[in-house]
Amino acid sequence: MIEAPPTLTISTAFRRPTEAQILAFQRVPSGFVVDAMLGGGALSCSIQPIGGGRDLFCTAAGPALTADCGAADVLATFASLKFIVPGDMVVSAFAAYAGCAAAGDRLVGMMKNSGAAGFVTDGPVRDYEGIVQAGLPVWCAGLTPASPHMSGPGSVGFPIQIGGQEIETGDMIVADRDGVVVVPYERIDEVIQKLSHIYELEQALDAEVAQGLKVPKWVEDYLSSDKTVRKD
């Protein structure tokens, strides 16, 4: 006879970046972080700031606190409220299920009250006006009025798959109006070191564009190299 599995499993072995590491990612554009990881780390473009960020300032960065809900259930996300450390980004895997909401305004409001910096899910959410009023940045897969179940099974603190990426509690999440990026815990210092170089490159190119740059030199060089064939 197979025993019934537990409806909720919690990992208490949470890793967390240092305050200095967390601070290093504040207000860093998500695109800069992707560039520092050589094009990696971005979640699927189906996960967007709620309402396109038009009514809620959607920029946040912090350590991930993972909740694995599965389709149509929010028990794990509610359980995660107990484990939020101020500044955390709650990341809820909803199996990309679109048939009901992965959160509503009251759940989002409780995350805000618990000190969360933001909420990320691969499902839709509901109660748009209430979420805007709560003031917590949210990234989701859209809106729906349909309500979810709250019966499990689910887990908190374990690795999850969301938006084409694996996220573990303690990984850094950087999110803005362009989308969401995950920096694995083991790569945090590496990415921080690379970000200063990314800033220098971006600022230099911004200055050239502002001064009227039309075609970058590397494009001119490529066009005149043996890698390009001209046919008249």
C-alpha positions as CSV (number, residue, x, y, z in Angstrom):
1,M,0.0,0.0,0.0
2,I,1.4,3.4,-1.0
3,E,1.2,6.0,1.7
4,A,-0.3,9.4,0.9
5,P,2.4,12.0,0.4
6,P,2.6,15.1,2.7
7,T,0.7,18.0,1.4
8,L,3.5,20.4,2.2
9,T,7.3,20.0,2.4
10,I,9.6,22.7,3.8
11,S,13.3,23.0,3.5
12,T,14.9,25.0,6.3
13,A,18.4,24.9,4.8
14,F,18.1,28.3,3.3
15,R,21.1,30.0,1.7
16,R,21.2,33.8,1.5
17,P,23.5,36.3,-0.1
18,T,25.2,38.9,2.1
19,E,23.8,42.4,2.4
20,A,26.6,43.7,0.3
21,Q,25.9,41.2,-2.4
22,I,22.2,42.1,-2.4
23,L,23.0,45.8,-2.5
24,A,25.2,45.4,-5.5
25,F,22.2,44.4,-7.6
26,Q,19.8,47.2,-6.6
27,R,18.6,49.2,-9.6
28,V,20.8,47.3,-12.0
29,P,19.1,46.8,-15.3
30,S,18.1,43.2,-16.0
31,G,19.8,43.4,-19.4
32,F,23.1,44.3,-17.8
33,V,22.9,41.2,-15.6
34,V,22.1,39.0,-18.6
35,D,25.1,40.5,-20.4
36,A,27.3,39.8,-17.4
37,M,26.3,36.1,-17.7
38,L,27.0,36.0,-21.4
39,G,23.4,36.0,-22.4
40,G,22.0,33.6,-19.7
41,G,19.7,33.8,-16.8
42,A,16.6,35.4,-18.3
43,L,13.2,33.9,-17.5
44,S,10.7,33.4,-20.4
45,C,9.2,36.6,-21.8
46,S,5.8,35.2,-20.9
47,I,6.6,36.4,-17.3
48,Q,6.1,40.2,-17.4
49,P,5.6,43.0,-14.9
50,I,1.9,43.2,-14.0
51,G,0.1,45.6,-16.3
52,G,3.3,46.2,-18.2
53,G,4.4,48.3,-15.2
54,R,2.1,51.1,-16.1
55,D,0.4,51.5,-12.7
56,L,3.0,49.9,-10.5
57,F,6.8,50.6,-10.4
58,C,8.1,47.2,-11.1
59,T,11.8,47.2,-10.3
60,A,13.2,44.9,-7.6
61,A,16.2,42.7,-6.7
62,G,16.7,40.3,-3.9
63,P,17.3,36.7,-2.9
64,A,14.8,34.1,-4.1
65,L,12.5,32.3,-1.7
66,T,11.0,29.5,-3.8
67,A,7.5,28.0,-3.6
68,D,6.6,25.0,-5.8
69,C,2.8,25.0,-6.0
70,G,2.1,23.0,-9.1
71,A,-0.9,23.8,-11.3
72,A,-3.9,25.6,-9.8
73,D,-2.8,25.5,-6.2
74,V,-1.4,28.2,-3.9
75,L,-0.8,26.4,-0.6
76,A,3.0,26.6,-0.9
77,T,2.9,30.3,-1.6
78,F,0.8,30.9,1.5
79,A,3.2,28.8,3.5
80,S,6.2,30.8,2.2
81,L,4.9,33.8,4.0
82,K,6.2,32.4,7.3
83,F,9.8,32.2,5.9
84,I,10.1,35.6,4.1
85,V,13.1,37.6,5.2
86,P,12.8,41.3,4.4
87,G,14.1,41.9,0.9
88,D,13.2,38.4,-0.4
89,M,11.8,37.9,-3.9
90,V,9.1,35.2,-3.6
91,V,9.2,33.0,-6.7
92,S,6.2,30.7,-7.2
93,A,6.2,27.9,-9.7
94,F,2.7,27.4,-11.0
95,A,3.6,24.9,-13.7
96,A,2.8,27.7,-16.2
97,Y,-0.9,26.9,-15.6
98,A,-3.2,29.6,-17.1
99,G,-6.6,28.3,-15.9
100,C,-6.6,30.3,-12.6
101,A,-4.7,32.8,-10.6
102,A,-1.4,32.0,-8.8
103,A,-2.1,34.9,-6.3
104,G,-4.5,37.7,-5.5
105,D,-4.3,41.0,-3.8
106,R,-4.6,39.7,-0.3
107,L,-1.8,37.2,-0.7
108,V,0.4,39.8,-2.4
109,G,-0.5,42.3,0.4
110,M,0.6,39.8,3.0
111,M,3.9,39.3,1.2
112,K,4.3,43.1,1.3
113,N,3.6,43.2,5.0
114,S,6.2,40.4,5.5
115,G,8.9,42.5,3.9
116,A,9.1,40.9,0.4
117,A,10.7,43.0,-2.3
118,G,8.6,41.4,-5.1
119,F,6.7,38.4,-6.3
120,V,7.4,36.3,-9.5
121,T,5.2,33.6,-10.9
122,D,4.7,31.8,-14.2
123,G,0.9,31.8,-13.7
124,P,-1.5,34.7,-14.0
125,V,-2.8,36.7,-11.0
126,R,-6.1,38.4,-10.1
127,D,-7.3,41.5,-8.3
128,Y,-5.2,44.0,-10.4
129,E,-6.4,47.2,-8.6
130,G,-5.8,45.6,-5.2
131,I,-2.3,44.5,-6.1
132,V,-1.5,48.0,-7.4
133,Q,-2.8,49.4,-4.1
134,A,-0.7,46.9,-2.1
135,G,2.4,48.3,-3.9
136,L,4.4,45.1,-4.2
137,P,6.1,44.7,-7.6
138,V,4.7,41.6,-9.4
139,W,5.8,39.7,-12.4
140,C,3.3,37.2,-13.8
141,A,1.9,35.6,-17.0
142,G,-1.2,37.8,-17.2
143,L,-4.5,38.3,-15.4
144,T,-7.5,36.1,-14.7
145,P,-10.4,36.3,-12.3
146,A,-10.4,32.6,-11.7
147,S,-9.6,31.4,-8.2
148,P,-7.1,28.6,-7.3
149,H,-7.2,25.7,-4.9
150,M,-5.3,25.6,-1.6
151,S,-4.8,21.9,-0.9
152,G,-1.3,21.0,-2.0
153,P,0.9,19.2,-2.5
154,G,3.6,21.9,-2.5
155,S,7.0,22.8,-1.2
156,V,8.9,25.8,0.0
157,G,12.7,26.3,-0.2
158,F,13.5,23.6,-2.8
159,P,14.7,24.1,-6.4
160,I,12.0,25.0,-8.9
161,Q,11.6,25.2,-12.6
162,I,10.1,28.4,-13.9
163,G,10.3,30.3,-17.1
164,G,12.9,28.0,-18.6
165,Q,15.3,28.4,-15.6
166,E,16.0,26.5,-12.4
167,I,15.9,28.7,-9.3
168,E,17.0,27.8,-5.8
169,T,16.3,29.7,-2.6
170,G,19.2,32.1,-2.2
171,D,19.8,32.8,-5.9
172,M,19.6,36.5,-6.8
173,I,16.5,37.7,-8.7
174,V,16.8,40.9,-10.6
175,A,13.6,42.1,-12.2
176,D,12.4,45.3,-14.0
177,R,10.1,46.3,-16.9
178,D,12.1,44.2,-19.3
179,G,11.6,41.0,-17.3
180,V,13.2,38.7,-14.7
181,V,16.8,37.3,-14.5
182,V,18.2,34.8,-12.0
183,V,21.8,34.8,-10.9
184,P,22.7,31.4,-9.4
185,Y,24.1,31.7,-5.8
186,E,27.5,30.3,-6.8
187,R,27.9,33.0,-9.5
188,I,26.9,36.1,-7.5
189,D,30.4,37.4,-6.9
190,E,31.4,36.7,-10.5
191,V,28.5,38.6,-11.9
192,I,29.0,41.5,-9.6
193,Q,32.6,41.8,-10.7
194,K,31.6,41.8,-14.4
195,L,28.9,44.4,-13.9
196,S,31.3,47.3,-13.6
197,H,32.8,46.4,-17.0
198,I,29.3,46.1,-18.5
199,Y,28.4,49.6,-17.2
200,E,31.6,51.1,-18.8
201,L,30.8,49.5,-22.2
202,E,27.2,50.7,-22.0
203,Q,28.1,54.3,-21.0
204,A,30.7,54.5,-23.8
205,L,28.2,53.3,-26.4
206,D,25.5,55.6,-25.1
207,A,27.9,58.6,-25.5
208,E,28.7,57.6,-29.1
209,V,25.0,57.2,-30.0
210,A,24.3,60.6,-28.4
211,Q,27.0,62.1,-30.5
212,G,25.5,60.8,-33.7
213,L,26.9,57.3,-34.2
214,K,25.2,55.6,-37.1
215,V,27.2,52.4,-37.7
216,P,29.5,50.8,-35.1
217,K,33.1,50.3,-36.1
218,W,32.8,46.5,-35.6
219,V,30.0,46.4,-38.2
220,E,32.1,48.4,-40.6
221,D,35.0,46.0,-40.0
222,Y,32.8,42.9,-40.4
223,L,31.4,44.2,-43.7
224,S,34.9,44.8,-45.1
225,S,36.3,41.4,-43.9
226,D,36.4,38.1,-45.7
227,K,33.4,37.0,-43.6
228,T,31.2,39.0,-45.8
229,V,30.6,38.3,-49.5
230,R,29.1,41.0,-51.8
231,K,27.1,40.1,-54.8
232,D,26.3,42.7,-57.4
